Amino acid sequence: MPDMNNKKLRIAAIAGDGIGLEVLPEGVRVVQAAAAKHGLELEFEYFEWASCDYYLKHGKMMPDDWFEQLKGFDSIFFGAVGWPEKVPDHISLWGSLLKFRREFDQYANIRPVRLFPGVPCPLANREPGDIDFIVVRENTEGEYSSLGGIMFENTENEFVLQESVFTRRGVDRILRFAFEMASKRERKHVTSATKSNGMAISMPYWDKRTEAMASQYPDISWDKQHIDILCARFVLQPERFDVVVASTCSAISSATSARRALAPLALRRRPTSTRSVTSRRCSNRCTARRPTSSARTSPTRLR
């Protein structure tokens, strides 16, 4: 995380695509207001790459030296990525946001789910204070893997394989992050999102490591839930959750408290001896065509 004792924090602001162009300037205003309240000095620098417009001009989402350009910043403030009518989603995502996550080792994707006054909730009869939980998603391995390939393409024997990757280091550090977060909250409870009934190798391992980690936190209660019922309970019983920890592909939450396009998240990098970069996104990752007014914030793709 950025060193809050620095006199000035440098933030790389990247709008990206779609609604990112609209919400990033407003997000900057919010961050500046918060910084002023806490006596922090911020310096924003804006970048126009990591966007599909850039890809259409240059054949890639970012310049070759993108890492060198960003590594000196304390944080990345990112809008949104995706314009599937022009650039396939897997190209835009793997060419920008996933590179940020992996090259800067931003292993913890932190998604707060909380109701605020004046923000409509899609769930009926819910008010501020009724929903307040955090989803912690692993961000650098798991199901988002580039290991695999296609054989016998465009034939009757076409064969596609994509592997998931779960390492003890990666699983344990995200679990520890979740339990540490729960230890600082009033309810002190962790829910592990799993699918060990169907994914019979990787998810039982996830469950095993969760149980081992829980044994190190006797003051924290915990349970595990299959992602199917977990998604249902996010809608039916959101008040039952405190901290939810999940692998890369199992962390749906933000639409519970607001429109998906307006939901915030933060990405946490492990501390190192060099200046670390924390990335904060202010919208959803895939936004399709650009909205034309601030009122058009529906996450559904516009046709």
TIDO-721830 format. One record per residue (C-alpha): residue number from 1; x, y, z; residue in one letter. Coordinates in steps of 0.2 Angstrom, whole numbers, plus 5000, padded with zeros to 4 digits. Each point is the difference from the previous one (the first is absolute). Layout:
# residues N
+--------+------+------+------+-------+
! midren !   c1 !   c2 !   c3 ! kelum !
+--------+------+------+------+-------+
!    NUM !    X !    Y !    Z !     A !
...
+--------+------+------+------+-------+
# end
This chain:
# residues 303
+--------+------+------+------+-------+
! midren !   c1 !   c2 !   c3 ! kelum !
+--------+------+------+------+-------+
!      1 ! 5000 ! 5000 ! 5000 !     M !
!      2 ! 5006 ! 5018 ! 4998 !     P !
!      3 ! 5010 ! 5008 ! 5014 !     D !
!      4 ! 4987 ! 5012 ! 5007 !     M !
!      5 ! 5015 ! 5009 ! 5009 !     N !
!      6 ! 5006 ! 5007 ! 4983 !     N !
!      7 ! 4997 ! 5018 ! 4997 !     K !
!      8 ! 4992 ! 4997 ! 4983 !     K !
!      9 ! 4992 ! 4984 ! 4993 !     L !
!     10 ! 5002 ! 4998 ! 4981 !     R !
!     11 ! 4985 ! 4991 ! 4992 !     I !
!     12 ! 4999 ! 4994 ! 4982 !     A !
!     13 ! 4982 ! 5003 ! 4994 !     A !
!     14 ! 4995 ! 4989 ! 4985 !     I !
!     15 ! 4982 ! 5002 ! 4994 !     A !
!     16 ! 5000 ! 4985 ! 4988 !     G !
!     17 ! 4984 ! 4997 ! 4991 !     D !
!     18 ! 4981 ! 5003 ! 5001 !     G !
!     19 ! 4994 ! 5007 ! 5016 !     I !
!     20 ! 5017 ! 5002 ! 5006 !     G !
!     21 ! 5002 ! 5016 ! 4990 !     L !
!     22 ! 4985 ! 5007 ! 5011 !     E !
!     23 ! 5003 ! 4993 ! 5017 !     V !
!     24 ! 5018 ! 5002 ! 5001 !     L !
!     25 ! 5000 ! 5019 ! 5001 !     P !
!     26 ! 4986 ! 4999 ! 5013 !     E !
!     27 ! 5010 ! 4987 ! 5009 !     G !
!     28 ! 5015 ! 5012 ! 5000 !     V !
!     29 ! 4989 ! 5013 ! 5008 !     R !
!     30 ! 4995 ! 4988 ! 5014 !     V !
!     31 ! 5018 ! 4995 ! 5003 !     V !
!     32 ! 5006 ! 5018 ! 5001 !     Q !
!     33 ! 4986 ! 5004 ! 5012 !     A !
!     34 ! 5005 ! 4986 ! 5011 !     A !
!     35 ! 5018 ! 5005 ! 4999 !     A !
!     36 ! 4996 ! 5017 ! 5005 !     A !
!     37 ! 4991 ! 4994 ! 5015 !     K !
!     38 ! 5014 ! 4990 ! 5006 !     H !
!     39 ! 5014 ! 5012 ! 4996 !     G !
!     40 ! 5008 ! 4990 ! 4985 !     L !
!     41 ! 5007 ! 5008 ! 4985 !     E !
!     42 ! 4997 ! 4991 ! 4983 !     L !
!     43 ! 5007 ! 5002 ! 4983 !     E !
!     44 ! 4991 ! 4992 ! 4985 !     F !
!     45 ! 5007 ! 4996 ! 4984 !     E !
!     46 ! 4989 ! 4994 ! 4986 !     Y !
!     47 ! 5003 ! 4987 ! 4987 !     F !
!     48 ! 4990 ! 4996 ! 4984 !     E !
!     49 ! 5005 ! 4983 ! 4997 !     W !
!     50 ! 4993 ! 4983 ! 5008 !     A !
!     51 ! 4985 ! 5004 ! 4989 !     S !
!     52 ! 4992 ! 4992 ! 4984 !     C !
!     53 ! 5003 ! 5016 ! 4991 !     D !
!     54 ! 5018 ! 4998 ! 5003 !     Y !
!     55 ! 4999 ! 4982 ! 4994 !     Y !
!     56 ! 4992 ! 5005 ! 4984 !     L !
!     57 ! 5013 ! 5013 ! 4996 !     K !
!     58 ! 5016 ! 4990 ! 5006 !     H !
!     59 ! 4995 ! 4981 ! 4999 !     G !
!     60 ! 5002 ! 4999 ! 5019 !     K !
!     61 ! 4992 ! 5006 ! 5016 !     M !
!     62 ! 5015 ! 5008 ! 5007 !     M !
!     63 ! 5018 ! 5006 ! 4995 !     P !
!     64 ! 5014 ! 4988 ! 5002 !     D !
!     65 ! 5007 ! 5011 ! 5015 !     D !
!     66 ! 4984 ! 5001 ! 5009 !     W !
!     67 ! 5008 ! 4992 ! 5016 !     F !
!     68 ! 5014 ! 5012 ! 5000 !     E !
!     69 ! 4988 ! 5015 ! 4999 !     Q !
!     70 ! 4989 ! 4994 ! 5014 !     L !
!     71 ! 5012 ! 4992 ! 5012 !     K !
!     72 ! 5005 ! 5016 ! 5009 !     G !
!     73 ! 4982 ! 5005 ! 5004 !     F !
!     74 ! 4992 ! 4996 ! 5017 !     D !
!     75 ! 4983 ! 4995 ! 4993 !     S !
!     76 ! 4991 ! 4997 ! 4984 !     I !
!     77 ! 4983 ! 5007 ! 4998 !     F !
!     78 ! 4991 ! 4990 ! 4987 !     F !
!     79 ! 4983 ! 5002 ! 4991 !     G !
!     80 ! 4994 ! 4986 ! 4990 !     A !
!     81 ! 5006 ! 4988 ! 4986 !     V !
!     82 ! 4990 ! 4993 ! 4986 !     G !
!     83 ! 4992 ! 5004 ! 4983 !     W !
!     84 ! 4995 ! 4983 ! 4993 !     P !
!     85 ! 4992 ! 5007 ! 4984 !     E !
!     86 ! 5018 ! 5006 ! 4995 !     K !
!     87 ! 5012 ! 4989 ! 5010 !     V !
!     88 ! 4997 ! 4982 ! 5007 !     P !
!     89 ! 4998 ! 5001 ! 5019 !     D !
!     90 ! 5015 ! 4988 ! 5003 !     H !
!     91 ! 5012 ! 5010 ! 4990 !     I !
!     92 ! 4995 ! 5017 ! 5009 !     S !
!     93 ! 5000 ! 4992 ! 5018 !     L !
!     94 ! 5016 ! 4990 ! 4998 !     W !
!     95 ! 5008 ! 5014 ! 4992 !     G !
!     96 ! 4997 ! 5013 ! 5013 !     S !
!     97 ! 4992 ! 4997 ! 5017 !     L !
!     98 ! 5006 ! 4982 ! 5003 !     L !
!     99 ! 5018 ! 5006 ! 4996 !     K !
!    100 ! 4998 ! 5013 ! 5014 !     F !
!    101 ! 4995 ! 4987 ! 5012 !     R !
!    102 ! 5013 ! 4987 ! 4996 !     R !
!    103 ! 5015 ! 5011 ! 4996 !     E !
!    104 ! 4998 ! 5010 ! 5016 !     F !
!    105 ! 4994 ! 4984 ! 5010 !     D !
!    106 ! 4984 ! 5008 ! 5005 !     Q !
!    107 ! 4994 ! 4984 ! 5008 !     Y !
!    108 ! 4985 ! 5006 ! 5010 !     A !
!    109 ! 4985 ! 5007 ! 4991 !     N !
!    110 ! 4990 ! 5009 ! 5014 !     I !
!    111 ! 4981 ! 5003 ! 4996 !     R !
!    112 ! 4990 ! 5009 ! 5014 !     P !
!    113 ! 4981 ! 4997 ! 4999 !     V !
!    114 ! 4992 ! 5014 ! 5010 !     R !
!    115 ! 4984 ! 5010 ! 4999 !     L !
!    116 ! 5001 ! 5019 ! 5000 !     F !
!    117 ! 4987 ! 5013 ! 5002 !     P !
!    118 ! 4993 ! 5006 ! 4983 !     G !
!    119 ! 5007 ! 4985 ! 4990 !     V !
!    120 ! 4986 ! 4989 ! 4994 !     P !
!    121 ! 5001 ! 4982 ! 5005 !     C !
!    122 ! 4994 ! 4987 ! 4987 !     P !
!    123 ! 4994 ! 4989 ! 5015 !     L !
!    124 ! 4983 ! 5004 ! 5007 !     A !
!    125 ! 4998 ! 5007 ! 5018 !     N !
!    126 ! 5018 ! 5002 ! 5003 !     R !
!    127 ! 5007 ! 5016 ! 5009 !     E !
!    128 ! 5017 ! 5007 ! 5004 !     P !
!    129 ! 5007 ! 4989 ! 5014 !     G !
!    130 ! 4991 ! 4984 ! 4994 !     D !
!    131 ! 5014 ! 4995 ! 4989 !     I !
!    132 ! 5018 ! 5001 ! 5004 !     D !
!    133 ! 5013 ! 4987 ! 4995 !     F !
!    134 ! 5016 ! 4998 ! 4990 !     I !
!    135 ! 5005 ! 4988 ! 4987 !     V !
!    136 ! 5018 ! 4996 ! 4998 !     V !
!    137 ! 5004 ! 4992 ! 4984 !     R !
!    138 ! 5017 ! 4992 ! 4995 !     E !
!    139 ! 5006 ! 5010 ! 4985 !     N !
!    140 ! 5016 ! 4992 ! 4993 !     T !
!    141 ! 4997 ! 4981 ! 4997 !     E !
!    142 ! 4985 ! 4988 ! 5001 !     G !
!    143 ! 4988 ! 4998 ! 4986 !     E !
!    144 ! 5007 ! 5016 ! 4990 !     Y !
!    145 ! 5015 ! 4990 ! 4993 !     S !
!    146 ! 5008 ! 5001 ! 4983 !     S !
!    147 ! 5006 ! 4982 ! 5001 !     L !
!    148 ! 4992 ! 4989 ! 4986 !     G !
!    149 ! 4996 ! 5001 ! 4982 !     G !
!    150 ! 4991 ! 4994 ! 4985 !     I !
!    151 ! 5004 ! 4984 ! 4990 !     M !
!    152 ! 4992 ! 4995 ! 4983 !     F !
!    153 ! 4992 ! 5017 ! 4998 !     E !
!    154 ! 4985 ! 5001 ! 4988 !     N !
!    155 ! 4999 ! 4981 ! 4999 !     T !
!    156 ! 4988 ! 4987 ! 5007 !     E !
!    157 ! 5014 ! 4996 ! 5012 !     N !
!    158 ! 5002 ! 5018 ! 5007 !     E !
!    159 ! 5006 ! 4999 ! 5018 !     F !
!    160 ! 5001 ! 5014 ! 5012 !     V !
!    161 ! 5009 ! 5000 ! 5017 !     L !
!    162 ! 5002 ! 5014 ! 5013 !     Q !
!    163 ! 5008 ! 4995 ! 5017 !     E !
!    164 ! 4997 ! 5008 ! 5017 !     S !
!    165 ! 5015 ! 5004 ! 5011 !     V !
!    166 ! 4999 ! 4999 ! 5019 !     F !
!    167 ! 5016 ! 5002 ! 5009 !     T !
!    168 ! 5002 ! 4998 ! 5019 !     R !
!    169 ! 5008 ! 5017 ! 5001 !     R !
!    170 ! 4986 ! 5009 ! 4990 !     G !
!    171 ! 4986 ! 4991 ! 5009 !     V !
!    172 ! 5007 ! 5003 ! 5017 !     D !
!    173 ! 5004 ! 5018 ! 4998 !     R !
!    174 ! 4982 ! 5004 ! 4994 !     I !
!    175 ! 4993 ! 4990 ! 5014 !     L !
!    176 ! 5011 ! 5009 ! 5013 !     R !
!    177 ! 4995 ! 5017 ! 4993 !     F !
!    178 ! 4982 ! 4995 ! 5002 !     A !
!    179 ! 5002 ! 4994 ! 5018 !     F !
!    180 ! 5010 ! 5015 ! 5005 !     E !
!    181 ! 4987 ! 5011 ! 4992 !     M !
!    182 ! 4986 ! 4991 ! 5010 !     A !
!    183 ! 5010 ! 5002 ! 5016 !     S !
!    184 ! 4999 ! 5019 ! 4999 !     K !
!    185 ! 4981 ! 4999 ! 4997 !     R !
!    186 ! 4986 ! 4999 ! 5013 !     E !
!    187 ! 4992 ! 4984 ! 4994 !     R !
!    188 ! 5017 ! 4990 ! 4998 !     K !
!    189 ! 4993 ! 4988 ! 4987 !     H !
!    190 ! 5007 ! 4993 ! 4984 !     V !
!    191 ! 4990 ! 4991 ! 4987 !     T !
!    192 ! 5010 ! 4990 ! 4987 !     S !
!    193 ! 4993 ! 4999 ! 4982 !     A !
!    194 ! 5003 ! 4982 ! 4993 !     T !
!    195 ! 4994 ! 4988 ! 4987 !     K !
!    196 ! 5009 ! 4984 ! 5007 !     S !
!    197 ! 4985 ! 4989 ! 4995 !     N !
!    198 ! 5003 ! 5003 ! 4982 !     G !
!    199 ! 5018 ! 5006 ! 4998 !     M !
!    200 ! 5007 ! 4984 ! 5009 !     A !
!    201 ! 5019 ! 5005 ! 5001 !     I !
!    202 ! 5002 ! 5018 ! 5001 !     S !
!    203 ! 4986 ! 5005 ! 5011 !     M !
!    204 ! 5002 ! 4986 ! 5013 !     P !
!    205 ! 5018 ! 5006 ! 5002 !     Y !
!    206 ! 4993 ! 5018 ! 5002 !     W !
!    207 ! 4989 ! 4993 ! 5014 !     D !
!    208 ! 5014 ! 4991 ! 5008 !     K !
!    209 ! 5011 ! 5016 ! 5001 !     R !
!    210 ! 4985 ! 5010 ! 5006 !     T !
!    211 ! 4998 ! 4988 ! 5015 !     E !
!    212 ! 5018 ! 5001 ! 5003 !     A !
!    213 ! 5000 ! 5019 ! 5000 !     M !
!    214 ! 4985 ! 5000 ! 5011 !     A !
!    215 ! 5009 ! 4990 ! 5013 !     S !
!    216 ! 5012 ! 5015 ! 5002 !     Q !
!    217 ! 4986 ! 5012 ! 5004 !     Y !
!    218 ! 4990 ! 4992 ! 5014 !     P !
!    219 ! 4991 ! 5016 ! 5004 !     D !
!    220 ! 4993 ! 5001 ! 4982 !     I !
!    221 ! 4985 ! 4989 ! 4995 !     S !
!    222 ! 4998 ! 4993 ! 4983 !     W !
!    223 ! 4990 ! 4990 ! 4988 !     D !
!    224 ! 5001 ! 4994 ! 4982 !     K !
!    225 ! 4987 ! 5002 ! 4987 !     Q !
!    226 ! 4998 ! 4993 ! 4982 !     H !
!    227 ! 5000 ! 5015 ! 4988 !     I !
!    228 ! 4983 ! 4995 ! 4993 !     D !
!    229 ! 4991 ! 5003 ! 5017 !     I !
!    230 ! 5012 ! 5014 ! 5005 !     L !
!    231 ! 4994 ! 5010 ! 4985 !     C !
!    232 ! 4982 ! 4997 ! 5005 !     A !
!    233 ! 5003 ! 5005 ! 5018 !     R !
!    234 ! 5009 ! 5016 ! 4994 !     F !
!    235 ! 4983 ! 5005 ! 4994 !     V !
!    236 ! 4988 ! 4992 ! 5012 !     L !
!    237 ! 5011 ! 5001 ! 5016 !     Q !
!    238 ! 5014 ! 5013 ! 4998 !     P !
!    239 ! 4999 ! 5005 ! 5018 !     E !
!    240 ! 5008 ! 4983 ! 5005 !     R !
!    241 ! 5017 ! 5004 ! 4992 !     F !
!    242 ! 5015 ! 5009 ! 5008 !     D !
!    243 ! 5016 ! 4995 ! 4990 !     V !
!    244 ! 4998 ! 4989 ! 4985 !     V !
!    245 ! 5016 ! 4992 ! 4992 !     V !
!    246 ! 5000 ! 4993 ! 4983 !     A !
!    247 ! 5011 ! 4994 ! 4986 !     S !
!    248 ! 5002 ! 5010 ! 4984 !     T !
!    249 ! 4984 ! 4994 ! 4992 !     C !
!    250 ! 4988 ! 5000 ! 5015 !     S !
!    251 ! 4998 ! 5018 ! 5006 !     A !
!    252 ! 4983 ! 5007 ! 4994 !     I !
!    253 ! 4994 ! 5013 ! 5013 !     S !
!    254 ! 5000 ! 5018 ! 4994 !     S !
!    255 ! 4982 ! 5000 ! 4992 !     A !
!    256 ! 4993 ! 4996 ! 5017 !     T !
!    257 ! 5003 ! 5018 ! 5007 !     S !
!    258 ! 5000 ! 5011 ! 4984 !     A !
!    259 ! 5000 ! 4998 ! 4981 !     R !
!    260 ! 5015 ! 4990 ! 4994 !     R !
!    261 ! 5007 ! 5015 ! 4991 !     A !
!    262 ! 5002 ! 5011 ! 5015 !     L !
!    263 ! 5007 ! 4987 ! 5012 !     A !
!    264 ! 5018 ! 5003 ! 5007 !     P !
!    265 ! 5014 ! 4988 ! 5003 !     L !
!    266 ! 5018 ! 5001 ! 5005 !     A !
!    267 ! 5014 ! 4989 ! 4996 !     L !
!    268 ! 5013 ! 4996 ! 5013 !     R !
!    269 ! 5018 ! 4996 ! 4996 !     R !
!    270 ! 5012 ! 4991 ! 5012 !     R !
!    271 ! 5013 ! 5012 ! 5008 !     P !
!    272 ! 5017 ! 5000 ! 4992 !     T !
!    273 ! 5016 ! 5011 ! 5002 !     S !
!    274 ! 4996 ! 5010 ! 4984 !     T !
!    275 ! 4985 ! 5012 ! 4999 !     R !
!    276 ! 4985 ! 4990 ! 4998 !     S !
!    277 ! 4985 ! 5004 ! 4989 !     V !
!    278 ! 4982 ! 4998 ! 5006 !     T !
!    279 ! 4987 ! 5000 ! 4987 !     S !
!    280 ! 4983 ! 5007 ! 5003 !     R !
!    281 ! 4986 ! 4998 ! 4988 !     R !
!    282 ! 4984 ! 5011 ! 5000 !     C !
!    283 ! 4989 ! 4990 ! 4989 !     S !
!    284 ! 4997 ! 4983 ! 4992 !     N !
!    285 ! 5013 ! 4992 ! 4988 !     R !
!    286 ! 4989 ! 4998 ! 4984 !     C !
!    287 ! 4989 ! 5014 ! 4995 !     T !
!    288 ! 4997 ! 4998 ! 4981 !     A !
!    289 ! 4995 ! 5016 ! 4991 !     R !
!    290 ! 5003 ! 5017 ! 5008 !     R !
!    291 ! 4986 ! 5007 ! 5010 !     P !
!    292 ! 4996 ! 5018 ! 4994 !     T !
!    293 ! 4994 ! 5007 ! 5017 !     S !
!    294 ! 5003 ! 4997 ! 5018 !     S !
!    295 ! 4982 ! 4993 ! 5002 !     A !
!    296 ! 5004 ! 4985 ! 4989 !     R !
!    297 ! 5009 ! 4989 ! 5012 !     T !
!    298 ! 4992 ! 4983 ! 4997 !     S !
!    299 ! 5012 ! 4986 ! 5000 !     P !
!    300 ! 4991 ! 4992 ! 4986 !     T !
!    301 ! 5007 ! 5002 ! 4983 !     R !
!    302 ! 4992 ! 5013 ! 4989 !     L !
!    303 ! 4994 ! 4994 ! 4983 !     R !
+--------+------+------+------+-------+
# end
